[in-house]
């Protein structure tokens, strides 16, 4: 179940990032994080993500946090 949720998150993150017209590097700069971390979040082996990080990503993308998880 957790793996499925992480994969949904990765897929949704990439979708909304691209919809916003941002590269991984641009999103990382907006969030003040390493671009490699954004790459990991969109990859096959998604690390655990803190809820506040999900909220920050959602704000940067102009969406609600739950949209990254649905």
Secondary structure, DSSP 8 states (H G I E B T S, - for coil): -HHHHHHHHHHHHHHHHHHTT--HHHHHHHHTS-HHHHHHHTSSS-----HHHHHHHHHHHTS-GGGGT-
